[in-house]
Amino acid sequence: MEAFDHSHFVNTFPFSFPFPIPSTATITTNTSITTNPSWMDSRIWSRLPQRLVDRVIAFLPPPAFFRARSVCKRWYSLLFSHTFLQMYLHINHKSYYFIFFKQKPQNPKTTTTTTILKTTNTTHTPTDNMVPHEGYLLDPKTLSWNRFVFPLIPPGFSPTCSSGGLICWVSDEAGSKGLLLSNPLFPSLVTPLPSTLRPRLFPSIGLTISNSSIDVMVAGDDLISPYAVKNLTTESFHIDVGGFYSIWGTTSSLPRLCSLESGKMVYVQNNNSPGKFYCMNYSPFSVLGYDMVRNEWSKIQAPMRRFLRSPSLVESKGKLVLIAAVEKSKLNVPRSLRMWGLQNCGTTWVEIERMPQQLYVQFAELEGGRGFTCVGNGEFVVVMIVGGSAEKALLFDFSKKRWVWIPPCPYLGGGGASGSGGELNGFAYDPRLATPVTGLLDQLTTLNPF
């Protein structure tokens, strides 16, 4: 089964190669070089060791890898080869992609001034059971789109976060939350997690998956009665290759008067400090951080918190970045979209980027005060207008310091999400052919059925 729909993929080379470009004189005087170049002689390339060929294939990005599988039966079977996957896992892949999903209708109780990723669609019509979930992969380097299908994800589940090549799905029903992990490259593989202990409505969920461990955190929206929720507790799930596992142990309480309206968690880890989960806190704006090692929450004051609009948190190369529009009542400071990076001290923000004023005027006109969401991965950040379509999104490249409009997703009616009954909700995504740590969940199920 092919995981990618290639109808709109831009054919690009996944690596740089010094192709010889003959001059005009060479073309006219020595045509044998251009018509049958020796560096493409099949008598030479056909003798390459298979292990070397497999290693070259392992470096291909996923879209190119799945196209290459159509060359021959052996290349097609590499996806199921234990030897090839072991070699693939030893290669340090750094793929920066984004995956988007059609967002369900918002909770009518929530306000429109902030980005709400929650749903109240707990009833499902017969057509819901017939239409599988779809995801749309964006390659920020080529600005090309691919489509994923999730046929085994049951109705009543929504995508909530991504890590380690896996997408985490959470049940929409109020109560103890069920979670599913799935790899978009293998839509037939779905791994369930045990249900949470406490009943919740629309909690914030964080996920981090490494080569040796899985950590999931569920925070807030405790269902204290059928008519009320409060942000009170945090539950965590952990399993690692060392044999230690903790099934939804209740950890430290959330800070008083916290408001986790966005539902998004960002995991940040660098070489100098242990990893932390971060989320936006509203009314007033601040940033909440959860240290998994110390099992405690902390609050960080947001920069210019009185003048922010639509703040979002993203991770960029091991640093936490806050992105928001800045609007002061007085015009001594121009309105703009700015980015701040959290310094190593953990309390100080430094402005690292600002959208050009001419571009911001155009962006603000399209946005119309509806707000926007942001998602980051590596050196790229995507800014999407709430209530708009995929064609109303900007991509920023930190390395090139360049802003560019993202082309519309061709798989959405009307050229964007608004034409197909909803807007897009996105996550950072790192495509992986294999995530071996998920095998621990199968062992845990055998020892302790969920």
C-alpha positions, 0 to 999 in steps of 0.5 A: 500500500502506497502511503503517499499520493504523488500527484502534486509532488515536485520532483527534486533531487534529495541531495546535491550532486556535481553534475558536469555541465558541458560548455557550448564548445564541448557540445559541438565538438564532442557529442559522445560525451553528452549523448553517452557520458561515462559517469552513467555507464551501466557497466560501472553502476550495475556492479555497486554492492547491494549494501551500498545501494541500500545505504543510498536509498536509506538517505532518500526523503520519504516521498522519494523513497516510496517512489523508488520502491516502484523500480523493482521487487527488491527495492519494494521489499526494503520496507519490510527488510529487518537489515535495511530498517536497522541500517535506516535507524542508525542514520541520523535523519533530519527531516523537517515537515509539517502535517495538517488535518481538517479541523473539526467545528470549534467548541461554541462555548469558547471565544473567538479571540484565541485559537481553540483546537477543541471540538464538541463533535461527539455525535457521528453520522453514518457518513462519518464512519465511511470517510477515513481521516486524511492528513496533508504533508507539507515539504517546506523546502519544495512547498509541495503537498502529499496526502495521507489516509488513516483508514483504521483510525475510528470516528470520534478521534482527533489528531492532537500532537506528533513526535518521533514520526507518530501522530497521537489521536485523542478521543473526543468523548468526555471522560477518561481519554483514549489515545492512539499512536499511528505512523502515517507511512504505515496507515495499517499500524495503530498502537493504542495507549491505556485510557487516562485515569481522570475524566477530562473534557478537552485536555492539553496533550504533550508527546515526546518519543525518542529511540528509547522512551515514550512520554505522554502528558495530559493536563487540565480540563478535569471533568469535576461534574457534568457541567464544569471543568477545572485545570487541576491535575496532570497525568503522565505516561512513561515507558522505556527500554530499561523496563521502567513504565508508569501508566498514568501516574498523577503528577503535580497540580497545575498552577492556580488560575491557569487557563490552557485554552490552546490545547497545544503543548510544545516539547523543547530539549537541548544539550544543556538541559533536560526536556520540558513541555511548554504551553500558553497561559491566557488571561493574562498571557504567560507561558507554563513550563512542566519539568518532567524530571522535577515533576513540577510546573513553573510560570514564565512571564511573556514579553509585552504581554499586555499588547500581544494578540494570538500568541503561539509557542513553537520549537526551533532547533532546541529553543522555545520561540514565542510568536505573536502580533504586537498591537499597542493602543498608542501608535508610537510602536508600529503594529507587527508580528514578532518572534522572541526566543527564550534564553538558557536562563529560562526567564528572559526573552530576546526578540529574534525576528520581526515580519517586514512592515509591508508584508505585515500590512498585507497579512493583517488585511487578509487576517482581518482580526480573526487571529492566526496559529503557528507551528514550527519545525527545525528552521521553518515556521508556518503561520496560518490565518484562522478561518482562512484556507491553506493559501492564506499561510506564510512560511518563514525560513530562519536560515535564509531569513525569508518569508514566502506564501505557501501554495494552496493544498490541491487536495482540499476543495476550493483550494483551501480548508475553507472550501471543504468545511473547515480550516487546517490544524498542523503539527511538526512532523518528522517522517520515519520508516520505523519507530522501534520503541513502540514495540514496548507497548505490545510487550506491556500489553502482554504483561499488563492488559489495558 
